[in-house]
Structure formats: C-alpha cells, structure tokens
C-alpha cells in the first residue's frame, strides 16, 4: 500500500458496574504512567474528548492493514490494563444505552461548538462515539488556507477527487455495516441512533446536532472537480462563521482554537488538517466489525487507484457499476436520500440496501479474510450481519424502554466482547501485584 492509513476510535469510560464514568483525566494519567513503565510509548496515541466520559484511541500512520491492526490492538491493550488498575472499563459501541448527562470540558475549541450550536443540542455529541479512518494523501495536497493546495500536482488532485467521491459513495454502507447499539437514552428509536442524533436531518425529521447546519455536519455532495471541492470548503467555513454570528460567539474565541478553513468540519467525509482524507461515518464498534469496514474501504480504494478508475456519480444507477474506465456510483440525490434513509432507518433485509451493499462488496472483491467472511454470512443468511442486529436478537428489552438492569447488562457484555477480541495478557516484566 503506497498511502499511509490511521485509525481513531472513541470509547465511553464506564465504572466496573457499567455506570458512566467521568474519570477520563485520571484514566489518561494512569495510561501515561503505565506506558512509561512498560516503555512502549502507547500513551502518545491517547487523547481526551470534549466530555470527561469519552476518550480517543488512535494509531500512528502505517502502510498496511496488518500494521494498523497491530498498533490498534497494542494501544487498546494498554488502555484495558490501565483501566483495570483503577476499576474502569472501556465500552466500545456508538451510544450508551441508558440516560447520560455528559460532563463538559472548558477548552475554547469545545466552547465555540457548544455556544454556536446550543448547549442542549450539542449534548448529543457527547452521547455518541465514532470511528474515523484516515487515508494519507500525497504531501502538499491539503492546505489549511485553501483546502486543496494550489501547488498540488494534477495527479495528486485527480487521486484526491476520486478518493473523496469514493468515500462519499461508501457512506451508506459504512453507516449500515457498523450499526452498533440500538438504544439511546433508554429508548429504542428504530434508527441507527449515533448517525441520527449526531448528523440529524431536517428532511427525515431527525433532531441531531447538525440538523440545522448540514454544511458543517452532514455528508456533502460529490465534488465535480478539485475547484468544486475547494468551493465546498469555503462554503462550509462561511456557514460556520454565519452561525457563530447568529449565536453571538466571539470570533476571537474561534481563532484562539485554531480557526482555519478546515477547522469547522465535522462532516462524514472531510479533508483533515493533518493532510489526510478522513472518513468519519462509522459507529464505534467491536474490533472485528470495525476492521471489516476498514478492509472494505481499503480494498475499494486500492482498486480505484490500481485500475485508475474515475469515480463518476450517475443518477441512473443505485449500485456500484463498472463502465470502461469509470466506476459509476449512485447520484447524490439517491445517495443522500433513499440510501441514507435505508442505512439509518431501514430493515436489515431491505432490498435497497442489500442490492447496494452487494455491489459494494463485489467491487471490493479480492479483499482479505474479513470480507470473505462477510460474503459467506450474506450467502448463508441473506442478510448482512451487524452488532445492532445481534443485540436486538439476543437482548431485546422486555418493555418499550430498556431498563437499567438490561442496559447495564448490555454495557458489560460489550466490554467483555471488546476484551475478548483484544486479548490483553500481561507482559512478563509487569510489576508484582499489577492487575
């Protein structure tokens, strides 16, 4: 693989009982001390989030899926051991199932968002956890003042455009395949709650964080050219500044938090200030599910680059189709309409989503063992498996709302599953008495 890749995943911290924790700072300090003790440097890959009950685990840039998995597993093991030392656990799914009141940090970057969007509405962001995949781009492609660097080569611009449009076309697939916890604030909304509550949608009546600011939080249309992609960055920036002005937020506070052109971007597909293309549409999930989705993305991206395919939106198709040197993908009206709705609110056996997913999986043919396992599950059951589907099959609530007992049981089950998939044996040189 020529390009670098990196992964970020947000985790809820919970007490040993499964109840929410606000001890992120204590946890991060314990991770730092343990990392220094073990000499592995893993603490550098941990970060706080804007609420004190969520932490982020990330990987350094690597160049293969195998290396990505190894670094991810190493860092998660560090956090699991550190959490165990102070009676905490990591809950890996996209929403906490029971009512949750996030404890907010005071840093300017977070306060700008809270004040601009509104405190109550923005609380939903603290009740959601996502996974982000970074695809490296050629050096000098991304620029924080212009979006796409004026000095980027024509080849770099073309690759960026095709990868950006591919990532956009994959968004409904990533939402559906990573649907994790079906519960939100104790209720069963019948939606993928993280996507519905984080993105929101005025069209579909989903009252989420970015419902009234789709330019900064929703999936944006395909880019017709690199110049169009640049215009999208400026359109979003102006939309954010206008929202700040309406809310009476001091521009200086935004500039203090690093308010460049790419800063106010919480879209599912975005240009990152680190020089990457970032895919942000996946729920936080169990490792096997996460890396199945990552394998799908990488296999599709590698084929686009290997065969020099031009990713071409077409209003006449609803699936991925090859036509000469082009990969035809559903036009944005369909992608952001019925496919988005099917991904968030559709049934597991809905034909719209099944046909689309079949075509995506066929396009990524030749991927690794997880994609082969996904194909076999699809052939055997007629459905695509999800963590959400497993939970609803085995842990449906007895009433209209999930009880505290049911919710805590689910949380502890997910914690156990994470630990089982990321085995965490102690190093032989661990100090005596360390858990």
C-alpha positions as a Python dict, from the first residue, in 0.01 Angstrom:
ca = {
    (1, 'X'): (0, 0, 0),
    (2, 'X'): (154, 332, -107),
    (3, 'X'): (-52, 564, 111),
    (4, 'X'): (-45, 585, 488),
    (5, 'X'): (-351, 496, 694),
    (6, 'X'): (-454, 569, 1051),
    (7, 'X'): (-747, 497, 1278),
    (8, 'X'): (-918, 684, 1562),
    (9, 'X'): (-1185, 532, 1785),
    (10, 'X'): (-1381, 694, 2064),
    (11, 'X'): (-1470, 485, 2369),
    (12, 'X'): (-1702, 551, 2660),
    (13, 'X'): (-1542, 505, 3001),
    (14, 'X'): (-1758, 314, 3246),
    (15, 'X'): (-1720, 203, 3605),
    (16, 'X'): (-1695, -167, 3685),
    (17, 'X'): (-2074, -170, 3730),
    (18, 'X'): (-2129, -41, 3375),
    (19, 'X'): (-2237, 302, 3502),
    (20, 'X'): (-2092, 603, 3315),
    (21, 'X'): (-1762, 741, 3442),
    (22, 'X'): (-1624, 1095, 3431),
    (23, 'X'): (-1272, 989, 3528),
    (24, 'X'): (-1110, 1041, 3187),
    (25, 'X'): (-827, 1256, 3323),
    (26, 'X'): (-739, 1003, 3592),
    (27, 'X'): (-756, 726, 3332),
    (28, 'X'): (-532, 909, 3083),
    (29, 'X'): (-277, 980, 3355),
    (30, 'X'): (-276, 612, 3452),
    (31, 'X'): (-220, 518, 3086),
    (32, 'X'): (72, 761, 3068),
    (33, 'X'): (236, 616, 3377),
    (34, 'X'): (185, 260, 3262),
    (35, 'X'): (323, 340, 2917),
    (36, 'X'): (634, 494, 3074),
    (37, 'X'): (670, 190, 3299),
    (38, 'X'): (638, -53, 3008),
    (39, 'X'): (844, 164, 2772),
    (40, 'X'): (601, 126, 2481),
    (41, 'X'): (511, 490, 2407),
    (42, 'X'): (145, 400, 2360),
    (43, 'X'): (15, 685, 2574),
    (44, 'X'): (100, 926, 2291),
    (45, 'X'): (-185, 766, 2096),
    (46, 'X'): (-449, 856, 2356),
    (47, 'X'): (-644, 1180, 2373),
    (48, 'X'): (-925, 1335, 2576),
    (49, 'X'): (-1257, 1420, 2416),
    (50, 'X'): (-1477, 1723, 2482),
    (51, 'X'): (-1663, 1533, 2755),
    (52, 'X'): (-1498, 1365, 3051),
    (53, 'X'): (-1661, 1028, 2992),
    (54, 'X'): (-1514, 960, 2646),
    (55, 'X'): (-1155, 903, 2533),
    (56, 'X'): (-998, 857, 2192),
    (57, 'X'): (-752, 584, 2099),
    (58, 'X'): (-563, 637, 1774),
    (59, 'X'): (-281, 484, 1577),
    (60, 'X'): (25, 643, 1421),
    (61, 'X'): (39, 640, 1041),
    (62, 'X'): (117, 295, 898),
    (63, 'X'): (120, 146, 549),
    (64, 'X'): (-66, -183, 579),
    (65, 'X'): (-385, -318, 728),
    (66, 'X'): (-185, -572, 930),
    (67, 'X'): (25, -295, 1086),
    (68, 'X'): (-289, -91, 1155),
    (69, 'X'): (-447, -382, 1341),
    (70, 'X'): (-130, -448, 1537),
    (71, 'X'): (-87, -88, 1651),
    (72, 'X'): (-459, -57, 1731),
    (73, 'X'): (-451, -376, 1939),
    (74, 'X'): (-137, -267, 2125),
    (75, 'X'): (-292, 66, 2217),
    (76, 'X'): (-624, -87, 2322),
    (77, 'X'): (-441, -341, 2539),
    (78, 'X'): (-260, -55, 2713),
    (79, 'X'): (-590, 116, 2788),
    (80, 'X'): (-761, -203, 2905),
    (81, 'X'): (-482, -277, 3152),
    (82, 'X'): (-472, 82, 3274),
    (83, 'X'): (-848, 95, 3314),
    (84, 'X'): (-846, -230, 3509),
    (85, 'X'): (-595, -83, 3756),
    (86, 'X'): (-842, 187, 3864),
    (87, 'X'): (-1166, -7, 3834),
    (88, 'X'): (-1275, 123, 3493),
    (89, 'X'): (-1371, -46, 3167),
    (90, 'X'): (-1399, 62, 2802),
    (91, 'X'): (-1741, 45, 2640),
    (92, 'X'): (-1688, 30, 2262),
    (93, 'X'): (-2028, 97, 2097),
    (94, 'X'): (-2165, 411, 1930),
    (95, 'X'): (-2412, 514, 2201),
    (96, 'X'): (-2450, 446, 2570),
    (97, 'X'): (-2786, 268, 2606),
    (98, 'X'): (-2917, 444, 2918),
    (99, 'X'): (-2977, 813, 3000),
    (100, 'X'): (-2647, 1001, 3011),
    (101, 'X'): (-2560, 1359, 3109),
    (102, 'X'): (-2212, 1436, 2973),
    (103, 'X'): (-1964, 1635, 3183),
    (104, 'X'): (-1821, 1905, 2954),
    (105, 'X'): (-1466, 2040, 2935),
    (106, 'X'): (-1395, 2414, 2919),
    (107, 'X'): (-1137, 2438, 2639),
    (108, 'X'): (-1210, 2714, 2382),
    (109, 'X'): (-1244, 2473, 2090),
    (110, 'X'): (-1526, 2288, 2264),
    (111, 'X'): (-1693, 2601, 2396),
    (112, 'X'): (-1712, 2752, 2047),
    (113, 'X'): (-1911, 2449, 1932),
    (114, 'X'): (-2134, 2444, 2239),
    (115, 'X'): (-2215, 2814, 2212),
    (116, 'X'): (-2269, 2811, 1835),
    (117, 'X'): (-2488, 2502, 1816),
    (118, 'X'): (-2656, 2539, 2153),
    (119, 'X'): (-2572, 2361, 2476),
    (120, 'X'): (-2866, 2121, 2484),
    (121, 'X'): (-2841, 2024, 2118),
    (122, 'X'): (-2467, 1977, 2137),
    (123, 'X'): (-2504, 1742, 2433),
    (124, 'X'): (-2598, 1472, 2180),
    (125, 'X'): (-2239, 1484, 2051),
    (126, 'X'): (-2122, 1378, 2397),
    (127, 'X'): (-2360, 1082, 2388),
    (128, 'X'): (-2214, 947, 2062),
    (129, 'X'): (-1887, 771, 1982),
    (130, 'X'): (-1746, 720, 1634),
    (131, 'X'): (-1457, 561, 1447),
    (132, 'X'): (-1257, 758, 1191),
    (133, 'X'): (-1029, 620, 920),
    (134, 'X'): (-759, 843, 771),
    (135, 'X'): (-634, 784, 418),
    (136, 'X'): (-299, 951, 355),
    (137, 'X'): (-265, 1183, 56),
    (138, 'X'): (50, 1292, -130),
    (139, 'X'): (247, 1553, 63),
    (140, 'X'): (131, 1905, -13),
    (141, 'X'): (-217, 1807, -136),
    (142, 'X'): (-416, 1957, 153),
    (143, 'X'): (-382, 2318, 259),
    (144, 'X'): (-547, 2480, 563),
    (145, 'X'): (-588, 2812, 380),
    (146, 'X'): (-731, 2686, 51),
    (147, 'X'): (-844, 2329, 115),
    (148, 'X'): (-661, 2183, -183),
    (149, 'X'): (-312, 2325, -219),
    (150, 'X'): (-260, 2544, -528),
    (151, 'X'): (77, 2369, -571),
    (152, 'X'): (-66, 2014, -572),
    (153, 'X'): (14, 1823, -889),
    (154, 'X'): (-258, 1731, -1135),
    (155, 'X'): (-212, 1363, -1047),
    (156, 'X'): (-250, 1437, -675),
    (157, 'X'): (-566, 1636, -743),
    (158, 'X'): (-712, 1357, -952),
    (159, 'X'): (-639, 1094, -688),
    (160, 'X'): (-788, 1314, -417),
    (161, 'X'): (-1102, 1373, -621),
    (162, 'X'): (-1158, 1003, -692),
    (163, 'X'): (-1091, 901, -331),
    (164, 'X'): (-1316, 1178, -200),
    (165, 'X'): (-1601, 1073, -426),
    (166, 'X'): (-1546, 704, -346),
    (167, 'X'): (-1559, 780, 28),
    (168, 'X'): (-1880, 974, -28),
    (169, 'X'): (-2035, 685, -222),
    (170, 'X'): (-1939, 440, 56),
    (171, 'X'): (-2106, 639, 332),
    (172, 'X'): (-2439, 448, 350),
    (173, 'X'): (-2251, 117, 350),
    (174, 'X'): (-2033, 224, 642),
    (175, 'X'): (-2332, 350, 839),
    (176, 'X'): (-2524, 26, 792),
    (177, 'X'): (-2241, -223, 845),
    (178, 'X'): (-2125, -52, 1165),
    (179, 'X'): (-2466, 0, 1327),
    (180, 'X'): (-2385, -87, 1687),
    (181, 'X'): (-2603, -2, 1986),
    (182, 'X'): (-2976, 27, 1900),
    (183, 'X'): (-3057, 212, 2223),
    (184, 'X'): (-3031, 581, 2306),
    (185, 'X'): (-3118, 748, 2635),
    (186, 'X'): (-3305, 434, 2735),
    (187, 'X'): (-3522, 428, 2423),
    (188, 'X'): (-3531, 218, 2109),
    (189, 'X'): (-3570, 475, 1829),
    (190, 'X'): (-3572, 223, 1545),
    (191, 'X'): (-3283, 415, 1388),
    (192, 'X'): (-2907, 397, 1391),
    (193, 'X'): (-2900, 635, 1688),
    (194, 'X'): (-2546, 768, 1660),
    (195, 'X'): (-2593, 876, 1299),
    (196, 'X'): (-2942, 1014, 1353),
    (197, 'X'): (-2851, 1206, 1670),
    (198, 'X'): (-2510, 1329, 1553),
    (199, 'X'): (-2585, 1431, 1196),
    (200, 'X'): (-2957, 1490, 1221),
    (201, 'X'): (-3173, 1550, 916),
    (202, 'X'): (-3436, 1812, 858),
    (203, 'X'): (-3566, 1610, 563),
    (204, 'X'): (-3623, 1295, 768),
    (205, 'X'): (-3713, 1468, 1095),
    (206, 'X'): (-3404, 1352, 1290),
    (207, 'X'): (-3325, 1615, 1552),
    (208, 'X'): (-2950, 1577, 1572),
    (209, 'X'): (-2653, 1803, 1647),
    (210, 'X'): (-2604, 1930, 1292),
    (211, 'X'): (-2962, 1920, 1170),
    (212, 'X'): (-2967, 2298, 1116),
    (213, 'X'): (-2605, 2317, 996),
    (214, 'X'): (-2574, 2044, 731),
    (215, 'X'): (-2285, 2228, 565),
    (216, 'X'): (-2061, 2151, 864),
    (217, 'X'): (-2200, 1815, 980),
    (218, 'X'): (-2380, 1630, 700),
    (219, 'X'): (-2248, 1439, 401),
    (220, 'X'): (-2165, 1689, 128),
    (221, 'X'): (-2233, 1633, -244),
    (222, 'X'): (-1976, 1473, -470),
    (223, 'X'): (-1701, 1706, -590),
    (224, 'X'): (-1718, 1770, -964),
    (225, 'X'): (-1360, 1897, -974),
    (226, 'X'): (-1084, 1998, -735),
    (227, 'X'): (-1203, 2359, -775),
    (228, 'X'): (-1552, 2250, -668),
    (229, 'X'): (-1402, 2072, -368),
    (230, 'X'): (-1225, 2395, -272),
    (231, 'X'): (-1554, 2588, -301),
    (232, 'X'): (-1718, 2338, -67),
    (233, 'X'): (-1456, 2415, 197),
    (234, 'X'): (-1520, 2789, 174),
    (235, 'X'): (-1899, 2743, 168),
    (236, 'X'): (-1877, 2541, 489),
    (237, 'X'): (-1646, 2795, 653),
    (238, 'X'): (-1883, 3081, 572),
    (239, 'X'): (-2179, 2880, 702),
    (240, 'X'): (-1998, 2826, 1032),
    (241, 'X'): (-1898, 3191, 1070),
    (242, 'X'): (-2257, 3295, 998),
    (243, 'X'): (-2382, 3050, 1263),
    (244, 'X'): (-2133, 3191, 1514),
    (245, 'X'): (-2251, 3544, 1438),
    (246, 'X'): (-2617, 3448, 1483),
    (247, 'X'): (-2530, 3290, 1818),
    (248, 'X'): (-2323, 3590, 1929),
    (249, 'X'): (-2000, 3391, 1961),
    (250, 'X'): (-1678, 3592, 1974),
    (251, 'X'): (-1470, 3531, 1660),
    (252, 'X'): (-1156, 3564, 1872),
    (253, 'X'): (-1253, 3253, 2065),
    (254, 'X'): (-1272, 3061, 1736),
    (255, 'X'): (-934, 3192, 1618),
    (256, 'X'): (-782, 3104, 1955),
    (257, 'X'): (-890, 2743, 1899),
    (258, 'X'): (-711, 2725, 1563),
    (259, 'X'): (-991, 2851, 1341),
    (260, 'X'): (-851, 2791, 994),
    (261, 'X'): (-1050, 2694, 685),
    (262, 'X'): (-1059, 2323, 768),
    (263, 'X'): (-1130, 2353, 1141),
    (264, 'X'): (-1513, 2380, 1138),
    (265, 'X'): (-1565, 2046, 960),
    (266, 'X'): (-1747, 1757, 1125),
    (267, 'X'): (-1873, 1602, 803),
    (268, 'X'): (-1865, 1223, 745),
    (269, 'X'): (-1604, 1279, 473),
    (270, 'X'): (-1363, 1567, 513),
    (271, 'X'): (-1018, 1698, 434),
    (272, 'X'): (-815, 1684, 753),
    (273, 'X'): (-560, 1942, 859),
    (274, 'X'): (-311, 1654, 901),
    (275, 'X'): (-308, 1609, 523),
    (276, 'X'): (-545, 1312, 506),
    (277, 'X'): (-888, 1227, 374),
    (278, 'X'): (-1089, 1136, 683),
    (279, 'X'): (-1392, 905, 683),
    (280, 'X'): (-1596, 973, 997),
    (281, 'X'): (-1925, 794, 932),
    (282, 'X'): (-1868, 470, 1126),
    (283, 'X'): (-2008, 392, 1470),
    (284, 'X'): (-1759, 296, 1736),
    (285, 'X'): (-1784, -78, 1744),
    (286, 'X'): (-1621, -409, 1830),
    (287, 'X'): (-1282, -463, 1663),
    (288, 'X'): (-1394, -736, 1423),
    (289, 'X'): (-1674, -517, 1289),
    (290, 'X'): (-1453, -211, 1269),
    (291, 'X'): (-1180, -387, 1075),
    (292, 'X'): (-1429, -547, 838),
    (293, 'X'): (-1541, -196, 743),
    (294, 'X'): (-1180, -75, 720),
    (295, 'X'): (-1090, -370, 498),
    (296, 'X'): (-1384, -282, 272),
    (297, 'X'): (-1274, 80, 240),
    (298, 'X'): (-912, -5, 171),
    (299, 'X'): (-995, -276, -83),
    (300, 'X'): (-1226, -41, -272),
    (301, 'X'): (-975, 244, -262),
    (302, 'X'): (-691, 22, -379),
    (303, 'X'): (-896, -96, -676),
    (304, 'X'): (-983, 259, -777),
    (305, 'X'): (-615, 355, -769),
    (306, 'X'): (-484, 30, -922),
    (307, 'X'): (-721, 43, -1219),
    (308, 'X'): (-711, 424, -1247),
    (309, 'X'): (-1089, 437, -1230),
    (310, 'X'): (-1272, 769, -1243),
    (311, 'X'): (-1541, 769, -976),
    (312, 'X'): (-1847, 905, -1156),
    (313, 'X'): (-2183, 984, -989),
    (314, 'X'): (-2473, 875, -1210),
    (315, 'X'): (-2839, 947, -1133),
    (316, 'X'): (-2932, 643, -1339),
    (317, 'X'): (-2768, 385, -1109),
    (318, 'X'): (-2837, 284, -749),
    (319, 'X'): (-2540, 48, -710),
    (320, 'X'): (-2168, 40, -792),
    (321, 'X'): (-2112, -41, -1162),
    (322, 'X'): (-1801, -54, -1381),
    (323, 'X'): (-1828, 109, -1723),
    (324, 'X'): (-1500, 119, -1911),
    (325, 'X'): (-1255, 320, -1703),
    (326, 'X'): (-1526, 459, -1477),
    (327, 'X'): (-1679, 344, -1151),
    (328, 'X'): (-2039, 456, -1166),
    (329, 'X'): (-2184, 528, -821),
    (330, 'X'): (-2535, 639, -716),
    (331, 'X'): (-2605, 1007, -778),
    (332, 'X'): (-2617, 1225, -471),
    (333, 'X'): (-2994, 1261, -478),
    (334, 'X'): (-3026, 886, -427),
    (335, 'X'): (-2720, 854, -203),
    (336, 'X'): (-2826, 1127, 38),
    (337, 'X'): (-3192, 1033, 8),
    (338, 'X'): (-3323, 678, -2),
    (339, 'X'): (-2984, 511, 54),
    (340, 'X'): (-2905, 730, 355),
    (341, 'X'): (-3252, 666, 495),
    (342, 'X'): (-3219, 291, 436),
    (343, 'X'): (-2880, 289, 610),
    (344, 'X'): (-3012, 468, 919),
    (345, 'X'): (-3374, 355, 942),
    (346, 'X'): (-3413, 62, 702),
    (347, 'X'): (-3469, -302, 781),
    (348, 'X'): (-3180, -546, 767),
    (349, 'X'): (-3344, -720, 470),
    (350, 'X'): (-3441, -403, 284),
    (351, 'X'): (-3379, -458, -89),
    (352, 'X'): (-3248, -105, -148),
    (353, 'X'): (-2964, -150, 99),
    (354, 'X'): (-2899, -517, 17),
    (355, 'X'): (-2858, -450, -356),
    (356, 'X'): (-2630, -155, -291),
    (357, 'X'): (-2418, -347, -37),
    (358, 'X'): (-2389, -645, -272),
    (359, 'X'): (-2247, -418, -540),
    (360, 'X'): (-2002, -255, -299),
    (361, 'X'): (-1880, -593, -178),
    (362, 'X'): (-1848, -719, -535),
    (363, 'X'): (-1644, -412, -626),
    (364, 'X'): (-1409, -476, -334),
    (365, 'X'): (-1369, -842, -439),
    (366, 'X'): (-1030, -988, -360),
    (367, 'X'): (-1019, -825, -18),
    (368, 'X'): (-897, -1004, 289),
    (369, 'X'): (-1045, -1271, 517),
    (370, 'X'): (-1298, -1047, 687),
    (371, 'X'): (-1463, -957, 357),
    (372, 'X'): (-1473, -1324, 265),
    (373, 'X'): (-1640, -1399, 597),
    (374, 'X'): (-1890, -1119, 530),
    (375, 'X'): (-1970, -1272, 190),
    (376, 'X'): (-2025, -1614, 344),
    (377, 'X'): (-2258, -1471, 609),
    (378, 'X'): (-2452, -1288, 340),
    (379, 'X'): (-2483, -1607, 133),
    (380, 'X'): (-2586, -1820, 429),
    (381, 'X'): (-2845, -1587, 581),
    (382, 'X'): (-2944, -1349, 303),
    (383, 'X'): (-2853, -1061, 536),
    (384, 'X'): (-2553, -852, 632),
    (385, 'X'): (-2463, -903, 1000),
    (386, 'X'): (-2436, -606, 1235),
    (387, 'X'): (-2366, -564, 1605),
    (388, 'X'): (-2703, -395, 1634),
    (389, 'X'): (-2875, -697, 1480),
    (390, 'X'): (-2705, -931, 1725),
    (391, 'X'): (-2809, -716, 2019),
    (392, 'X'): (-3172, -693, 1908),
    (393, 'X'): (-3184, -1069, 1853),
    (394, 'X'): (-3038, -1161, 2191),
    (395, 'X'): (-3110, -859, 2413),
    (396, 'X'): (-3440, -702, 2311),
    (397, 'X'): (-3595, -513, 2605),
    (398, 'X'): (-3897, -656, 2779),
    (399, 'X'): (-4085, -327, 2754),
    (400, 'X'): (-4093, -16, 2535),
    (401, 'X'): (-3783, 121, 2709),
    (402, 'X'): (-3470, -59, 2816),
    (403, 'X'): (-3444, -97, 3193),
    (404, 'X'): (-3139, -3, 3396),
    (405, 'X'): (-3066, -371, 3454),
    (406, 'X'): (-3093, -451, 3082),
    (407, 'X'): (-2882, -151, 2987),
    (408, 'X'): (-2601, -225, 3230),
    (409, 'X'): (-2601, -589, 3124),
    (410, 'X'): (-2558, -478, 2762),
    (411, 'X'): (-2275, -242, 2854),
    (412, 'X'): (-2086, -514, 3040),
    (413, 'X'): (-2144, -761, 2755),
    (414, 'X'): (-1989, -514, 2509),
    (415, 'X'): (-1695, -455, 2743),
    (416, 'X'): (-1642, -831, 2766),
    (417, 'X'): (-1660, -867, 2388),
    (418, 'X'): (-1401, -594, 2338),
    (419, 'X'): (-1165, -758, 2584),
    (420, 'X'): (-1223, -1099, 2427),
    (421, 'X'): (-1142, -974, 2078),
    (422, 'X'): (-839, -778, 2201),
    (423, 'X'): (-675, -1028, 2433),
    (424, 'X'): (-472, -841, 2692),
    (425, 'X'): (-211, -1070, 2853),
    (426, 'X'): (22, -901, 3094),
    (427, 'X'): (386, -855, 2989),
    (428, 'X'): (620, -1091, 3170),
    (429, 'X'): (803, -796, 3326),
    (430, 'X'): (491, -642, 3479),
    (431, 'X'): (547, -527, 3837),
    (432, 'X'): (427, -769, 4101),
    (433, 'X'): (70, -710, 4200),
    (434, 'X'): (-27, -516, 3884),
    (435, 'X'): (-367, -636, 3762),
}
